[in-house]
Amino acid sequence: MVFDLRVHRLRSPVGGPIRARLTKANASRLALPLVVAVATVPFAGWTLPSLWLASMLALIAMDWSGFGAATGGARARFARVAAWLIGAGYSSAALYLVLFYDGAAQTLGVTLYGVVMFEVLVRDYANPRRLMIDLIPPILSILFVQVAAAMLRLAHHQAAQIVTLLASPFAVLMVFRALQTNLTQSRRRLAEATVRAEAAAVAKSDFLANMSHEIRTPLTAILGFSDMLQRIDTLEDDARLYVQRIATGGRTLLAVVNDILDFSKLEAGQLELNQEPYDPAEVLKSALELVAPQAAAKGLDLALDLDPDLPGLVEGDAPRLSQVLLNLLSNAVKFTSAGAVTLSAGYDAGGRRLRVTVADTGSGIPADKLDRLFERFSQVDGSINRRHGGTGLGLAICKNLVALMGGTIEVASIEGEGSTFSFAIAAPPATRPAAKPCAPQSCAEAAPTGGSAHILVADDLAENRELVRLMLEAVGHRVSEAASGAEAIEAASARPFDLILMDVQMPGMDGLAATRSIHQGGGPNAATPILALSANVMADQVAQCLVAGMRDHIAKPLQVPDLLSKVAYWLDAGDLAEEPAAAAAGG
């Protein structure tokens, strides 16, 4: 239509339609036919302007009824016809004012022509066919006025003035064409910029995925073998200290990689919450326990202050809450040389929100730095010789995660006295019991021993296979190895396994193809659970593993509790799946 008076159909967060409402912009455009009608009354009286206004409002209603319909559908075509008729309505009003009146009325008519044609150009400049169709009413109207004016000049023996009449539309045509060209070029540049931005986003995502994989792969050996070394009782004190420092450095590097990936997901809107019932007190206590060694090493006191009215179970994403807590607590310990770090929590039953505060007696933050504290890559001390390291992403991630959880985060600080970070997140009381998965330690203890499980480990790196073998053999499992996807298929076709751990990114045949081949080959392991053992940890990469038929994903660098708990779980799941089949066979 000429004046885009269409109302967007809003939708609720769960996808349901909401009653359409007029925006201020739409309301102002709706006023145009009313203004034209009222301005015409002093010249034409009330009858004709009222009839015209009623017709225009009816056409606008027709156009609204088809807004949002699929392109090419019946409703969309209906709206296009209504839009064309609206343009014709404005053009007829302009024609009437220019032909039959002069002075102010004629000025209004000429203005209407300009407004109508400019709006059509702005809307349809990239669609020449539609542009020409929508310009038919104003062009025919102007042509009629020009012909009438020319005949009048001839009747008054003023033929020379016809040249002046022709100059006006010619000048308008030149300007119109220049505007169309500029707008078309602008749209083309915008489209090209969009394509480049999308390509850059894809390249960035690919780079981050590759970077994450390449860093996580060697970290698997660094963290895994350092953990195995620390378990040796006869290790000398100096050697144990060195191993601990290697492990600490490896975990720090892993934290940096995780921060970068998390921030990338948050920026792209690809991070989704997993809403499950959880005990907020347990999450808070666990977070405080994880930073206890760091605090003890600096002689700091750790305090936990929980509101007695804190509910036992709430709905939310406990791991993401833990991530925020650990970031804030780690920062508090890092920037506090003496004194204490206090974690407090309360509950707003009316607003169904969990309120958390982390306070320290550390160095504090200068007032002029508080406003950029939650910006990405921002640090209080960004100089090259700053005392404390970090990526500058931690607090930005906290802010985004808290916002994702329906909350806000704030900071109050006095330089030299300490800082207090506070946030509140949505935490409605849980309406269902919390899931009780096997805790990593208990699962590891419950893992079958005495060689009761035979597990195939497929990985192209020998050190990774050796590490997994040592971890599994330590709890009594037997391990066979395959150095490629093809070797994994060959081993799986030769004998049955209780479980298969499959690397994803391998030369030749990758783990996804090997998994599909084993499951579809009808061999002794067609129904054996296959778990991804991979440094590919992006959400879409994990999804590809599940689509290929893998039952679960174990991320590298490997954590012993995580590996053993998932192995134990899927061995138990396999045993449970076999019982009904055995019963059916016996029946």
N, C-alpha and C positions, 0 to 999 in steps of 0.2 A: 504494500500500500504506500501511498505517498507520505503520510505521516505515520510513523511506526508506533501506533498506539496499542501494541499488543502486550498482554500481561503474561509474564512467565508463570508457568504452573510450578509452584514450589513443591519440594518433596521432603518428607520427614527423614531423620537419620536412618530409619529402618526401611525406607523405600516407599512408604505410603504417601498418597497425594494429600496436600494441604490446600485449603480454600485459597484461590487466587486473590491476590491483593494488589491494588493500584500503588505503584511507586510514585514518588513525587514527580519524576520525569514524565511518566505516563499521564499523570493528572494534568501537568502543564500542557502536554500535547493535546489532550482531550479538550482543553479550553479553547484551542484555535478555532474550530467551527463555531463555537459560541461567540467568540470575539468578532468574527466576520459577520455573523448574523446580526448581532447588536449594532455593529458599525454601519450596516446597510439600512437599518430601520429609518434613520432620518431622511433618507432619499426615497425608499420604496415602501415605507409603512411596515406593519407587522406581519401581514398575511404571507407574502412571498418569502421573506427571510425565515419565518417560522416553519413553513413547509420544507424549505431547503435544509434547515437545521435538523428537522425530524428525519429526513432522508439520510443525511450524513451520519447521524447517530445510529440509525438502523444498519447502515453499511459497516460502521466500525464494529458493531456487535457481531455482525456476520464474520468479519475478519478475525475477531478474537476467538470465535468458536472453532476456527481452523488452525489457530496458532499451536505450534508444537507437534503437528501431525507429521507423519513420515513424508519425506520428499516424494512427490509423485502420487501420493494417495489421494482419495476423493476429498478428504477434508482439506488437504493442502491446496488442491486445485480450487476448491471452493473459496479458500482464503485469498488466493491469487486474483480470482475474479472480483472479489469484494474490494481488494486493494486497488485494482485498476479502476473500478467504478468510483472509489473515493477520489482518486486523482482526477477523474472526469468531472466529479462534483466541484472540486476546487477550480478547475479550469472553466467550467460553465459560469461559476460565480464571478471569476475574473473577467470573462467575456462580457457578462451582463453589465458590470460596473464600468468597463472601458467604453462600451458601445453607447450606452444610454445616459451616461452622466459625465460631468467634467469636474475639475477641481479636486477636492479631497477624495471623492468616490473613485475617480479615475486613477488617482495615485495609489489607492488601496488595491485596485484591480491589477495594476502593473506590478506592485509589490508581491501580490499573490502569485503571479506568473513566475517571478524570480525565485520565490521560495519553493514553489512546486518543482521547478526544473532543477534547482540546486539539490533538493532532497533526493530526487530521482537519480541524479548523477552520482551522488555520494553512495547511495544504496546499490545501484546496479552497474557501476562503472566496469566491473570485472566480467559482466555478462552482457555482451553487446546485443544479443537478440532480445533479452528481457528489457534492456535499456530502451531500445527502439519501440517496443510495444508499450511501455509505460509512458513514453514521451508522445505518443499519438494524441491524447487529449489536449495537452497544452499546445503542441505544435499546430494542430488543426484549429484550435481556438485563436491562436495568434495569427495564423494564416487568414482566417476569416476576418479578423480585425484589420489586417493589412489590406486585404482586397477591398473592404468597405471604405477604408480611408483613402485608398487610391481612386476609387470611383468618385468619392466626394471631391478629391482634388481635381479630377477631370471635369466634373460638373461645374466647378468654380474656375475652370480655365487656368489651373495651376499645375500643369503636367510636370514641370521641372521639379516640383517638390516630391514627386514619386521617388526620385533618386534618394532623397533624405529618408523616405519610408523604407527603402531597401537597405540603406546603410545600417539601420538599427538592428534588424535580425542578423545581418552579416557580422556585425561586431559581436553580438551575443554568441553567434555560432563559433567565432574564432576563440573567444574566451572559454566557451563550453568545451571545445575540443582540447584546448591547452590544459584545462582542469582535468579532463578525462585522462589525458596522457600522463600528467603528473601523478594522479591517483593510481593509475595502473602500474606505473613504474614503482611507486611506493609500496604497493601491495606485492609486486614481484620481489622487491628487495626484502620485504618482511618475510615472504614465503621462503626465500633463499636463506635468510638468517635463521628461520625456524628449523630448516633442514640441517643447517650447520650445527645449531645448538643441540638438536636431537642426536646427530652423529657424535658430537663431543660428549654427550651424556653416555652414549653407548660405549665410546672409547674409554671414558673414565671408569665405567662399571667393569669393563673387561680388564682394564689395568689393575683396578683394585682387587678383582678376583684372582688375577695371575700373581700379583704381588703378595696377596695373602697366602696363596698356595706355596709359592716359592720360599716364603719365610717360615711358614708353619712346618714344612717338610724337614728342614734341618733342625728346627726346634724340637721336633719329635725325638730325635736322637739325643740332643743336648739335655732336655728335661728328663727324658725317659731313663737314660743311662746314669745321669747324676742322681736320680731318685734311687736307682738300683744300688749305686755305690753307697749312698747314705744308709742303706739297709745292712751293710756289711759291718758286723760288730767289731771285727778286728782292725778296722780302719784307724790309722794313726790320727791324732788330734789335728795336726797341721793339714793332713790330707782331707780330713772331714771338713775343716774350715774352708779350704779351697773349693771343695765340691759344693758346699752350701752357697758360696759366692757365685759359682757358675750357675747354680739353679736359680738364685735370686736375679742374676742378670738375664737369664732366659725368660723368667716370668715377667720381668719388667718389659722386655721386648714384646712378649706376647700381649701384654696389656696395651702397649702402644698400637699394635696391629688391630686389636679388638676395638679400641677407641675410634680409630680411623674408619673401620668398617661400620660401626654403629652410627657414627655421625653421617656417613655417606647414606645409610639406609634412612635415617631420620630426615635428611635433606630431601631425599627423593620420595618421601612419604611411603616407603616400602616396609617400615617396621610396624608390625601389628602386635597387639597385646594378646596374651593368652589368659583369659579370665577364668580363674579357678578359685575355689575356697582355700583360704590359708589362715593360719594363726598369726596375727600381727606380732604378738609378743615373742613367738619363736623366731620369726624373721629378724626382729630387732636384736634379740640375744645372740643369734648366730653371727650377724654382722659385727657386733661388738667383739665377739670371741676371735674373729678373723684378724682384727687389728690389734688384739691384745699383745702378741709378741713384739710388734713394733713399738707399742707404748711402753712395755716393760723394759725394752732396750734403752729407752730414753728416760726411764724413771718417772713416767707420767701415770697419774691415777685415771682409771676409767670408771665412769659411773653410769648406771642405767636407772632412769626414773620413769616408771610406767604408771599411768593413771589406773587406779583399781577398777574403773568402769570400762576399761578397754574390752571390747567384745572378744569372745573366744575364737570366732570365725568370721571373716569378711570375704567378699568377692573382690578379686583383683589379680594382678600379675605379680606374684611374689618374687620371681627372679629379677624382674626389672626394678622392683622396690629395693631389693638387696643391692642391685647395681648402684642405685642412687645413694643408698646409705653408705656403702663401702667407699664410694668416691668422696663423699663429704667427710667421713670419719678418717680416711687416709690423709686427706688434706689437713684436717685438724691436727692429727698426730705429726704430720710433716712440718707444719708451721708453728708447732708449740715446743719450746725448749724446756719449759718447766711449768708445773701446775697440773691441770687436769683437763680431760675431755669428757663432756657429759652428753649422753643421748637421752632425750626425753620424748615421750609420746602420750597423746591424749586422744579423745574421741568426741566428735560433735554428733550426738545422736540425732539432733534435728536436721542437720545438713547431711548426715550420713557420710562424714569425712574423717579420715585419719590425719591427725596433726602431729608432725615430727619436728624436733629441734635438735640441732647439733651445735653445742657451744664449746669454745676452747678458751684458754688463757694465753694464747700465742701472740705473735707479733702484730696482729691486726692488719687492717687494710686502710691505706690513705683515703680520705674522703673523695679526692678527685679521681680515684681509680674505681670507685664502686659502680659507677654508671656503665662501665664496659666490662665488668667482671664476668658476665655470662655470655660475652661474645666469643665466637670461635677464634682460636689461635691467640686469645688474649691472656696475658699474665700480668700480675701486679708488677713484677720486675722482669722486663723483657730484655734486659741487657745481656751481653754475651757472658758476663762473669756473675750472673745471678747465682744465689746460693742454692736454689732448689730448681730441679729440672721439671720436665713434663711437656706434653704436647700442646697444652693450652686448650684442649678439647673437653676435658672432664666436666667442667661446670656448664659448658654449652650443652653437652649431652644430658646432664642432669636437668637442665631447664626444659629441654625438649621432651625428655621422658616424663617429667612431672606434668607438663602440659598434655601429653598424650594420655596420661592417667587422670585427666580432668582436674588438674590443680595448678597452683602457682607456687613459685619459690621466691624467697626474699632473703636479704642479708642485712645485718646491722653490725657495725664494727667500729671500734675505737683503736686507733693506731697505738701500739704498745701495750694494749690491755686485752685484746682478744676479739674474736668474731663469733657471731651467732647466725647460723643458717636455719631457716624455717621453711617448711613446705606443708601443704595440705592437699590430699588427693581423695578422689571419690573412693569410698570403701563401704558399700552397702552391706548390711549383715547378710551372711551366707544363708541361702534357702535350701541348701543341700549339703550333705556331709562332705568333709574334705577327703580327697583321694588319699590313700595310704600306700604309696609306692614303697618298695623296699629301699631303705636307706643304703647309700653306697657301701658303708662299712659292713652292715648286717648282710647285705647281698653277697659281698665278697666272702664273708665268713660262711655263708650258706652255699657257696658254689660247690659243685660236685668235686670230690677228691678221690684219690686212689685210682686215677686213670679211667674214671667212669665216662669221660667225654673225649671224643676224638675230633679235633678242630682243624680245618684247613685254613691256612693263612696265605693269601695271595697278595704280593706286593713286589714291585720291580726293584726296590732298594733292599739289599741284603741286611743292612743295619736295622731297618724297620722290622723285617721278619724276625731277626734275632731278638729284638726288644720285645715284641709281642710274644714270642716263644718263651722267653724267660719269665714274663709276667704270668702267662698261663700255666707253665710247668710248675711255677712256685706254689700254685694251689692244686696241683695234681692232675691237670689235663695233659693229654697227649696232643702233639702238634705236628702236622705235615705242612710242607711249604711249597708254594708255586711262585715262580719269578715273573709270570706274565698271565694275561687273560687266557691265552691258548693253553698254557700249562695247567691253569686252574680247571679248564674244561676237561682236559685229559685226565687229571687226577680225580675229578668228580665223576667221570664216567667209569673209572676203574673200581671204585669201592665207595660205600656209603660213609658219610660223615654226620656227626651230630649237629655241627654248625660250621658255617663258612664265613670267614672275615675277608672282605674283598676291597682292595684298593680301587679307586675309580680311575685316576689318571695314570695309565700305563701305556708304554709304546706298543705299537701293533694293535692288538685288540684291547680296548679299555674294559674297565670293570662292569660298565653298564651292559655292553654287548655280551660279555662273558656270563653275566647273571641271566640275561634273557635266554641265552643258549642252554645253560644248565637247567633252567626251569622248563623250557619247552622241549628239551631233548628226550624226555621220558626215561632218563637213566635212574640210577639208585639215589640221586640227590635232587630229583625233580621237585620234591616237597620240602627239602631241607631249608631252614631259615638262612638267608644270606644277609649279612650286615655290612653296610658301607664302612670302610675304615679309611677316611680320606681327609686331606687338608682343604678340600673344596667345601666351604662352610656357608656360602651365600645361600639365601633362602631358595632361589630358583635352582641352585645346584643340588640342594638337599631334596627338593621336590622331584628333580630328574631321577634321583636314586630310587625314590619310592615308586615313581611311575615305571621304572625298569624292573620292579619286582623285589627290590631290597626291602627288608622288614624294618630296618632302623638305621641310624647314622651315628657313628662314633667319630668325633672330631679329633684331628691331630692339631697340636701335640697331644699325645695320649696321657690321660690321667688314670692311674691305676684303679682307683675306686670306680670311675666311670666305666672303664673297660670291663672290669670283673662283674659289676652289677648288671650291665646289659647282657653279658655272656650268660650269667646265671639266670636272668629273666627269660631269655629266649631258649635256653636249654629246658627250663621248666615248662615254658609254653609248648615246646615241641613234644615233651613227654605227655602233657595233657591232651594234645591233639591226637597222639597215637592211641590213647586208651579207648576212645569211642570206636576207632577203626578196629582195634583188636577185639573189642566186645562184639562188634557187628560181625566180624569174621567168625568168632566162636559161636555166634547164634545161628 
